[in-house]
Structure formats: structure tokens, C-alpha cells
Amino acid sequence: MGAVEGLEAWVRLEQTAGVGRETARKLLGAFGLPENIFSASFSALQKVVPERIALALSGTLPAETEALIERTLAWVEQSDNAILTLADERYPRLLLDIPDPPTMLYVKGRIDILSELSLAIVGSRNATAQGIANAERFAEALSVAGLHTVSGLALGIDAAAHRGSLTSLHNHAGRGSTIAVIGTGIDIVYPARNRDLAHQIAAEGCIVSEYALGTPAVPANFPRRNRIISGLARGTLVVEAAAQSGSLITARQAAEQGREVFAIPGSIHSPLAKGCHQLIRQGAKLVESAQHILEELQPYMKLPLAPAKLLSKLPDTAATESALLEAMGYDPVDATTLATRAGLDAASLAAQLMTLEIAGLVETLPGGNYRRLA
């Protein structure tokens, strides 16, 4: 997509010791483009930043920064790679509205979708089967309606949301794709288990990072990138989250950014429902279908609102197995209690539970309990 004008100075500014995002914005506000910062006199710099930072800005270019600049220039010349700076007209408008926008965005894939209507979908890395199914189905339905999904490429709910949007593109002529905001350099895939998924997102959606090439998986960087996940979207949906989940950080940032916050309720016995219930008590909108979200986001949609149905349908089951599902309810239940409710002996119960589990309608929980998934 071509090199960015003055890219060397943008990279150098971000790599200068002591220059964080806030200081960078202060310098850009005072001098304009980064080239002007590095051509400014020491005395002029010292009026804006402390002496140690002024010295670093007016000093010689470190060898490691020069090498990084060369790698970055080579990377951005590759097909489907781009870097958007705060001065770039393609920089997403919504992201400019947040209190702490990234100075630079490294993008691999489709730049256009960064400025289109999106919903962030986040949740637990250790999600339940039901949570995974919910994330995939919501993302599928929203993609059909034309919304892109934004998430963080983590295991669990994030990956499920990305997969749901991609499934919609392939199987349902969906119009919405997916955006992965990562906490490493864009040339690194983390976690490695999502490598194939990352390649598919880069080909059909886009991957975004604010971190320089080669930046490893540093734990502190992942909470920081959450403001970008929420900032690119008109709203954030939390699918599953424990009481201390990092997903709650994203939801809080979405609220602070003036965006909608949605949460899917769960069983009162599930630890992964506590975070969602907490958000709902604090004012997040309780949602049970993608239609609820579309109704809230209708003012931002270019096309008229069309009904959104969850696209994954349950497989047919025998009447006895359907009766067992009814007996289970929606909270975890042990085998003894379930057998009593359903009027089944142990052997019949075990056989039916196995059939339902294979069909993806029931999951086994730690401690020998069972939970209905549909």
C-alpha cells in the first residue's frame, strides 16, 4: 500500500526514550509533524518536554532504531500492509475520539473496514462451550446484518467471535468481516495456536497493532490495547466474564468512550456469568439475541434494519432426549438429581447424555455436573 510520508520520523518519535503516547501528542501539538520535532532546536524542545527527553530527541539516531526503521519501511511496502499515523486521512475517525488514540496503527488487510460500523465482542479465554457458541452465533448474525466484529485474537471468546464473522462471509453471504487488535508487533502471532485464524483474518478482514515490529507478548500491553478494541466499535458485547476479567476493562473503557455496552446473562451459579451480571447491574444492556444489538445500533446503520436470526440451528433430537433437556433446565445439575427429575435409570440417563453431548447440546462440567447448551 506504499510507504507513509515521513514514516522514519514517526517511528523514531515513538522509539525515543521517555516519549510515550501523551508526550508524543504534546510534541505533535507544539511542532506539527515529527520531522519538525527533530529539526527543532534544543531550547525549543525544552519548552515542551523535560531536559532528558529534549536531549534524546536532539541526539543522534540510535543504531537499533535505525535498523527498526529499515525493517518497518520494508514491511509497509509489502502487499496489504499499511501504517496509519495521526496525520493520515485514513485514520479511523472513531479512534480519534478516544482520550488516548495510538500515534501509529500498523494494519495488515482491509483498511476500509476500520472506518465502518463495528461491534466489539470480548470475553473469557477459558470460555464454556455455551459461551463459544454464543460468540460465534452473535458474530455470524451481526455479519449478515453488515456489522464487522472487533476482538483481540485471544483464545476463547475472542477467537470464536472472529470465526463467527468469517463463517458468515463464507456460508451466509455476510457483509461484515472481522478486525483483530493484537498486543504484539504485527509481525508476531500470539497465541501461536491462532496462527491459521490470524492468516485468515488478514486475508478477509484486518489485523491491527499499535506496537512496533518485533514487539513480543508483554503482559502489560494487552490491557492497553483494549481501548483500541472498544474505540474502533460503536459498542462492546461481553459474552462471558469472571468477576475480575480483563473483558471488564474493555467494557469500562467503552463506557468511558461514550459507546454502548451489552452483556449476555448466564446462570447465577456460573463464575463466568458474574462479570456480565455485574455489568448489567451497572447499566449495561442485557441482550438475548443479535436483534437487540441491531436495534440499539440502528441509528448508525446505513441500511434499513432487517431481522437478525442466530444462524446455527440445533440438530433434531429424539423426543426422549428433548424431554431430558427440559428436565435439565439451564443451571448445572448432577446426574442423580437429573435422573430423578427425568424418571430415568442410570444406564438410560448415561446413554442419552452421551447422545446429547455428541450433538453439542450438553456439556460435562467439573465435579460430574451437566449443563444444557441450548
C-alpha positions in Angstrom: 0.0 0.0 0.0 3.0 2.2 -0.1 5.3 3.9 2.5 3.9 6.7 4.7 5.4 10.1 4.1 7.8 10.9 6.8 7.5 7.4 8.3 11.1 7.4 9.5 10.4 10.4 11.8 7.1 8.8 13.1 8.9 5.6 14.1 11.8 7.5 15.6 9.5 9.6 17.7 7.8 6.5 19.1 11.1 4.9 19.9 12.7 7.9 21.6 13.4 7.1 25.2 10.9 8.8 27.5 8.4 9.6 24.8 5.1 7.8 25.5 1.8 8.5 23.7 0.9 11.5 25.9 4.3 13.2 25.3 4.2 12.4 21.6 0.8 14.1 21.3 2.2 17.1 23.3 5.2 17.4 20.9 3.0 17.0 17.8 0.7 19.7 19.1 3.6 22.0 19.6 5.6 21.3 16.4 3.2 19.6 14.0 4.7 16.7 12.1 7.5 14.6 13.6 10.1 16.0 11.1 9.6 19.4 12.7 10.3 17.9 16.2 13.6 16.5 15.1 14.7 19.7 13.3 13.7 21.9 16.3 16.4 23.4 18.5 17.2 22.0 21.9 15.9 25.2 23.6 12.6 24.9 21.7 12.2 21.3 22.7 13.0 22.0 26.3 10.0 24.4 26.4 7.7 21.4 25.8 9.4 18.4 27.4 11.9 17.8 30.2 15.6 18.2 29.5 16.3 14.4 29.3 13.7 13.9 26.6 14.9 17.0 24.7 18.4 15.6 24.8 17.2 12.3 23.4 15.2 14.0 20.6 18.1 16.2 19.6 20.7 13.4 19.8 22.0 11.1 17.1 19.8 8.3 15.8 20.5 5.0 17.8 21.6 2.1 15.7 18.8 -0.1 16.9 16.2 2.5 16.0 17.7 2.9 12.5 17.5 -0.9 12.0 13.9 -0.9 13.1 13.1 2.0 10.7 14.6 0.0 7.8 12.5 -3.1 8.7 9.4 -1.0 9.0 9.9 0.6 5.6 10.4 -2.8 4.1 7.3 -4.2 5.8 5.0 -1.4 4.8 6.0 -1.8 1.1 4.6 -5.4 1.2 1.2 -6.1 -0.3 -1.8 -5.4 2.1 0.4 -3.8 4.7 -0.1 -0.2 5.8 0.7 2.2 8.6 -1.8 4.9 9.6 -0.5 7.9 11.6 -2.5 10.5 13.4 -1.9 12.7 10.3 -3.3 10.2 7.9 -6.8 10.9 6.5 -7.5 7.1 6.6 -7.0 7.0 10.4 -10.3 5.8 11.9 -12.5 8.8 13.0 -13.9 6.9 15.9 -10.5 6.2 17.3 -9.6 9.9 17.1 -12.4 10.5 19.6 -11.0 8.4 22.4 -8.8 10.1 25.1 -5.7 8.2 24.2 -5.5 7.4 20.4 -2.5 5.4 19.2 0.1 7.6 17.4 0.5 4.9 14.8 -1.6 1.9 13.6 0.1 -1.0 11.9 -2.6 -2.6 9.7 -2.5 -5.9 7.7 -5.5 -6.4 5.5 -8.5 -4.2 4.7 -8.1 -0.7 5.9 -11.6 0.3 4.7 -13.4 -1.7 7.4 -11.7 0.2 10.2 -14.0 3.2 9.5 -17.2 1.1 9.1 -19.8 0.1 11.7 -18.4 -2.4 14.1 -19.2 -4.2 17.4 -16.5 -5.4 19.8 -17.1 -8.9 21.1 -15.0 -9.9 24.1 -15.0 -12.4 26.9 -13.2 -15.1 28.8 -10.2 -17.0 27.4 -11.4 -20.1 29.4 -14.9 -19.9 27.9 -17.5 -22.6 28.2 -18.9 -24.4 25.2 -22.1 -22.3 25.5 -20.0 -19.1 25.6 -18.1 -20.2 22.5 -21.4 -21.0 20.7 -22.9 -17.6 21.7 -20.0 -15.6 20.5 -19.9 -17.4 17.2 -23.7 -17.1 16.6 -23.9 -13.5 17.6 -20.9 -12.7 15.3 -22.5 -14.6 12.4 -25.8 -12.8 12.7 -24.2 -9.4 13.0 -22.1 -10.0 10.0 -25.2 -10.9 7.9 -26.6 -7.5 9.0 -23.5 -5.8 7.9 -21.5 -5.2 11.1 -17.9 -6.0 11.5 -16.7 -7.6 14.7 -13.7 -6.4 16.7 -11.8 -8.6 19.1 -8.4 -9.4 20.4 -7.4 -12.7 18.8 -7.1 -14.4 22.2 -8.3 -17.9 22.9 -11.9 -18.5 23.9 -14.5 -15.8 23.2 -12.2 -13.6 21.0 -11.3 -16.4 18.6 -15.0 -17.6 18.5 -16.2 -14.1 17.5 -13.6 -13.9 14.7 -14.6 -17.3 13.5 -18.3 -16.5 13.5 -17.8 -13.5 11.3 -15.6 -15.4 8.9 -18.2 -18.3 8.8 -20.8 -15.7 7.9 -18.7 -14.4 5.0 -18.3 -17.9 3.6 -21.7 -19.6 4.3 -24.3 -16.8 4.6 -23.1 -14.1 2.2 -22.4 -11.9 5.3 -21.4 -8.3 4.6 -19.4 -7.8 7.9 -15.9 -9.1 8.4 -13.7 -9.0 11.5 -10.8 -7.0 13.0 -8.2 -8.4 15.3 -6.5 -5.9 17.6 -3.3 -7.5 18.9 -0.9 -6.7 21.8 2.3 -7.6 20.0 4.1 -6.4 16.9 2.0 -7.1 13.8 4.7 -9.5 12.6 4.1 -11.8 15.5 1.1 -14.1 16.0 0.1 -14.6 19.6 -1.1 -17.1 20.8 0.6 -19.4 18.3 -2.5 -21.7 18.3 -4.4 -18.9 16.5 -1.9 -18.7 13.6 -4.2 -20.1 11.0 -7.0 -17.9 12.2 -4.8 -14.9 12.1 -3.8 -15.6 8.5 -7.5 -15.9 7.5 -8.4 -12.6 9.3 -5.5 -10.8 7.5 -6.8 -12.2 4.1 -10.5 -11.4 4.7 -10.6 -8.7 7.4 -7.7 -7.0 9.1 -5.2 -7.2 11.9 -4.2 -4.0 13.8 -1.5 -3.2 16.3 -0.1 0.0 17.8 3.2 -1.7 18.7 6.4 -1.6 16.6 7.5 -4.6 14.6 9.1 -7.3 16.7 7.4 -6.3 20.0 6.9 -9.5 22.0 4.0 -10.6 24.1 4.4 -8.4 27.1 1.5 -8.9 29.6 1.1 -5.2 30.2 0.5 -4.5 26.5 -2.8 -6.5 26.3 -4.9 -4.4 28.7 -3.5 -1.3 26.9 -4.7 -2.5 23.5 -8.3 -3.0 24.9 -9.0 0.8 24.5 -8.5 0.3 20.7 -10.8 -2.7 20.6 -13.6 -0.6 22.2 -12.5 2.6 20.4 -13.0 1.1 16.9 -16.5 0.0 17.7 -19.9 1.6 18.4 -20.5 -0.8 21.2 -19.0 -3.7 23.1 -20.6 -7.1 23.8 -19.3 -9.1 26.8 -20.2 -12.8 26.3 -18.7 -14.4 29.3 -16.5 -12.8 32.0 -15.4 -13.7 35.5 -15.7 -11.0 38.2 -12.1 -9.9 37.7 -11.9 -10.5 33.9 -9.9 -8.3 31.6 -13.0 -8.1 29.5 -14.5 -5.8 32.1 -11.6 -3.3 31.4 -12.7 -3.2 27.8 -16.4 -2.7 28.8 -15.4 0.1 31.2 -13.3 1.8 28.5 -16.2 1.5 26.1 -18.5 3.3 28.6 -15.9 6.0 29.2 -15.6 6.5 25.4 -19.4 7.0 25.2 -20.0 3.7 23.4 -22.8 1.2 24.1 -22.1 -1.7 26.5 -24.0 -5.0 26.1 -23.8 -8.2 28.2 -25.3 -11.7 27.9 -26.6 -13.0 31.2 -25.9 -16.5 32.4 -26.5 -18.9 35.2 -26.3 -17.5 38.7 -24.1 -20.5 39.5 -21.5 -19.8 36.8 -18.3 -17.9 37.7 -18.1 -16.8 34.1 -21.5 -15.1 34.3 -20.6 -12.9 37.3 -18.8 -10.3 35.3 -21.7 -10.0 32.8 -24.2 -9.7 35.7 -22.0 -7.0 37.3 -22.1 -5.0 34.1 -25.8 -5.3 33.8 -26.3 -4.1 37.3 -24.1 -1.1 36.4 -26.2 -0.2 33.4 -25.1 -2.4 30.5 -27.9 -3.5 28.2 -28.9 -7.1 28.7 -29.1 -8.9 25.4 -30.5 -12.3 24.4 -30.3 -12.0 20.6 -28.3 -10.2 18.0 -31.6 -8.3 17.2 -31.4 -6.5 20.5 -28.0 -5.1 19.5 -29.0 -4.1 16.0 -32.0 -2.2 17.4 -29.6 -0.2 19.6 -27.2 0.5 16.8 -29.8 1.2 14.1 -29.1 5.0 14.1 -25.6 4.2 12.9 -26.6 1.7 10.2 -26.6 2.8 6.5 -29.2 0.2 5.5 -32.7 -0.4 7.0 -32.8 -2.8 9.9 -33.5 -6.4 8.9 -34.3 -9.1 11.4 -31.2 -10.9 12.6 -31.6 -14.6 13.5 -28.9 -16.7 15.1 -27.7 -18.8 12.3 -26.6 -22.0 14.0 -29.7 -24.3 14.4 -29.9 -27.1 16.9 -29.8 -30.6 15.5 -33.0 -32.7 15.8 -33.2 -35.0 18.8 -35.5 -37.8 19.7 -38.5 -37.0 21.9 -37.0 -38.7 24.9 -33.8 -36.6 24.6 -35.8 -33.4 24.2 -37.6 -34.3 27.4 -34.3 -34.8 29.1 -33.2 -31.3 28.0 -36.3 -29.9 29.5 -35.7 -31.7 32.8 -32.1 -30.3 32.9 -33.2 -26.7 32.9 -30.4 -24.2 32.3 -28.4 -24.5 35.5 -25.7 -27.1 36.3 -27.2 -30.3 37.6 -25.7 -33.6 38.9 -26.6 -37.0 37.5 -28.6 -38.2 40.5 -30.8 -35.1 40.6 -31.3 -35.3 36.8 -32.2 -39.0 36.9 -34.9 -38.2 39.5 -36.3 -35.3 37.5 -36.4 -37.3 34.2 -37.5 -40.6 35.8 -34.6 -42.5 34.2 -32.4 -45.2 35.4 -28.6 -44.7 35.5 -27.9 -46.6 32.2 -30.6 -44.8 30.2 -29.5 -41.5 31.6 -25.9 -42.1 30.7 -26.8 -43.1 27.1 -29.0 -40.1 26.5 -26.4 -37.7 28.0 -23.8 -39.1 25.7 -26.0 -38.6 22.7 -26.8 -35.0 23.7 -23.1 -34.3 24.4 -22.0 -35.6 21.0 -24.8 -33.4 19.4 -23.3 -30.4 21.2 -26.4 -29.8 23.3 -25.0 -30.7 26.7 -21.5 -30.3 28.3 -19.9 -32.0 31.2 -18.7 -29.7 34.0 -16.0 -30.4 36.7 -17.4 -32.4 39.6 -19.7 -34.6 37.5 -22.3 -32.0 36.8 -24.0 -31.4 33.4 -25.3 -28.2 31.7 -27.7 -27.7 28.9 -26.2 -25.7 26.0 -29.3 -24.9 24.0 
